[in-house]
Amino acid sequence: MKKIAIYPNKSRDPNFTITNQVVSEIVKSGGIPVMEPDLVEGFRSENILFDSYTDCDLLICLGGDGTFLSAAHHPTSIGLPQIGINLGSVGFLTEIEPNEISKIIPKLMKDEFTIEERMMLRLHCFNSKGEEYEQGHALNDIVLSRGWGNTGIVTVDLTVDENFVEQIPGDGIIVSTSTGSTAYNLAAGGPIVHPLVDVTLITPVAPHTLHNRTYITDRNSDVKLQLKPESGAALISLDGRQTLSIESEYYVIISGSDRKFKKINLFGDRFYQTLPSKIRLRGIS
């Protein structure tokens, strides 16, 4: 019997109306809905198995793209094929609308879908002595930006595969996957890339230079960002979820990860078909 992990967002579904609908459809289709007991306080259902996601077959996320990323990084759901029901405003990652639930649950139970393996990024952080002190993964992007209270600029040396590219002063740098090309990268003027293209995008944020261009490199390239001594306080953010401090002369190396994100696809390739409408929804709540 198939176990289906459910990852809800109470702020998007305050009365758990949509969540309960998903639970009912899973039970009706002969599956076992699973939710971790400490995930959403106040949710009660006799049809739910409150347990770890570790032994589940796939995960259904209910919320916006931010919830989708949170579910992707949840410790016991890493590696599970994942699909999202869109309770947000745009939904680049959460492609299923609530009115489609009764149609999609049976398809999930019968394995009537394909799995896209999306590229992820791997981060390694080093201090000024070259000692590694932190690491992490990202599905969308890794952002080096001005730290708290820093009203100046950050100055970063960009190196790709040990080849110095340029020094970039500004608000920061976005290193993103093609999946993340429609997120912060897009807002910063970066290109839109089909999510199944395995490349790394490097986009400056408000650079204090005479040009502003995105560099695109191979997924296996090592992208090194080193904070210059004249920079103010800076932060590293991974998918907007994990935030790390970075100090003067510290550096990070970012490359394609061995870990792949498994995204469930029920409808074939609709990326360019749905792209215009999703872009128009930006900023609409």
N, C-alpha and C positions, 0 to 999 in steps of 0.2 A: 504494500500500500504506500503510495507516494506521500512524503511529508513536505509540506509547503511552509516555508518560513514567511512570516508576515512582519513587516517593519513599518509601523504607522507613525504619523506625526500628529500629536494631539492638537497642536495649534492650527493645523490645516483641516482636521476632522474632529472638532471639539467634542461632539457627542458620539463619536465612533460610529456614525451612521454608515459611512462607506466601508469602514473596516469590518463592521458586522455583516454587511452585504457580501464582502469577499469571503469571510468565514463561512457563511451559509452556502455559498456557491461551491466552495471547496468540499464541504461535507456532502452536499448533494451529488457531487461528481465522484465521491468515493475516496477522497483524500483526507489527510490529517493536517489541519492548520496548527502551526507551532508559533509561539511567541515567547521570548525570554521574559521571565516574571518581573524583572526590574526595569524593563524597557519603557513601559508606559504606565505610570501610576494611575490607579482608578479603573483600569479596564477589567471587566469581568465577563466571562462567557463559559458556559458548561461545555461548549463545543471545542474550546481551545485546549491544546496540550501546552502547558507552560513548561518549557524545557529549553536547552541550548539549541542553537541553530546548527551545531556541528554535524549532525546526521541527516540534515534536510537535503532534499533533491534540488530545490531552487528557492529563490527568494522573490517575494512581491513587495515592492516598496510603495507606500502611499504618501504622497507629498509633492514637493517641487524638486527641482534639480539639486538644491542644497540637501534635501532629505536623501535623495538618491546617492549623493556622494558620501553622506554619513553612513548609509547602509553598506556601501562598498568598502568602507574602512572599518566596519564593525568587526571586532576581533574574531568572533566565531562564524562570521558569514564570508570571510575572505575565501575566494575560490568558487563560491556558489554562482551558478548562472542567475542573472538578476533581470527583472523587468519592473517598470515603474508605472503606476497609475497617477496621472497628472492631477494634483490638487493645487498646483501653483498657477502662475500667470503665463509662462512661456512653454516650458517642458521640452527642451532639446533632448534630455535624457529620459524623461518620463513620458513616453509616447502614447500610452493608453488613456482614453478618457473614461470617466466614471460610467457613462451610459453603455460602454462596451464590456463591462465586467461579466455579464451573463454569457457573452459569446467567447471571451478569451479564456476563462477558467477551464472549460472543457478541453480546449485546445492544449492548454498547458498540461493537463492531466494525461492527455493522449500523446504527449511529446510531438505535437504538430507544430514545430517551430525549428528554426536554425539558431545556432549560437555564433555570434560575432566575437572574435577574440581581439579586444582593443589593446593597443599599446599603452603601457604605463611608464612613468619616469621613476628613476631611482636617484636619491639624493645622498651625498656623503658630505659632511661638514668637517672642516679642519681649522684648528687654531693657527696662530702665527708661527708656531713651531712645527707645523705639519702633522700634528697629532689629531686623529679623528675623534670627535666628541659626540656626534649625533648622525643619524641616518633616517631615511623614511621613503615612502612611496607616494606617488600622486597619479590620479587618472586624468585630471584636467590640466593643472598647471602648478608650477613652483615659482613663487614671486619673491624677489628681493626688493624691499621697499624701505622708505624712510621709517625710522622707529618713532616711538611715542615721544612727543615733545620736540622732535627735530623739524624746525621750520625751514631749514636750509635744503641742500641737495645731498645726494649720495653719489660718489664717484666710484665707478666700477671698471676694472680691467676685464675685458672679454677675451677669452682664449678658447679656441676650438681645436681639439686634438693636438695640443701643445703649440699651436700656431697663434701668436698674438694677432687679434683682429683690430680692436680699437679700445680707447678709453671713453667711457660713456658717463657723463655727469647728467643728473636729472632726478626724477622721482623714484626711479627703480628700473627693474628689468623683469619681464615675464618670460619664462621658459615653459612652453606648453606642448602638449600632444595635439594631434589633429582633432581628437575629441574635444579638447579644450579650445580649439581655434574659434569657436562661436561664443566663448565666455569672455573673460577679461581681455584676452588677446584681441577680440573683435572690437571691444570698446576703445582699445588703445590704438586702433587703426591697422591692426594686423590682418593678414589674409584669411579667408574662409577656406578650409581644407576638408575634403571628404574624410570622415572619421576612420575609414579603414586604410588610409595611407599612412604608413609608418615613417613619419618624419618628426623632427624636433624643431619647433619654431622659437626664435629668440627675438622678442619685441621690446624695445625701449619704451619707458613710460615718461612722457613729457620731457624728452632729452633737451639739454641746454646745448644744442649743436645746430649746425646749419643744414642737417638732414635728419630724417626720421624714417628708417627702413627696417624691415624685419629680415633677419637671416634665417634661412631654412637649411637644416643639415640632416644627415643620416641618423637614424635611431641609435646606431652604435657609436656615434661620436661622443667624445667627452667634452662637455661644455663647462668651462671653468669661469666662475665669477669671483673676482677678488676685490674686497673692499679696500680702497686706498686710505692712507693715513689721514688725509684732509677731510674725509667724510664724517658726517654726524652719525648719530645712532641709527641702526638699521635692523630690519627683521626679515626672516625668511618664513613664508607661509606655504603650506602644502595643501592644495585644494581648499583653502580657507578654513581648514580644520585644525591643523597642527602648526603652531607658531613658535619659532626659535629666534633667539637673539643672535646677532652677529656683530663682532667688534672689529675695530680697525686692524687691517692686514689679515683678517681671517678670510677664508675662501671656501667655496663649495664646488663640488664637481657633480654634474647632472648628466645622466645618460639614460638610454632605454633600459627598462628593467626586464629581468627574466620572467617576472610575474606578469601574466596577462589578465585583463579583466574580461569576464564572460558576460556579454550582454545578449539577452534573448531577443530574437527578431521574429515576429509573427507575420509580417506583411511584406517581406522583401525589402529592396532598397528604395526607401521613400525620402532620402535625405534632401535631394534637390527639389522634390515635389513639395515638401512641407516647409522648406527653408524660408520662402518669402513671407508666409503667414506668421511664422514664429518670430522673424525679425520685426515685423510690424507690431507684434504684441509686446515688444520690449518696453518696459516702463508703464504698462497698463496693469493695474492690480484687479 
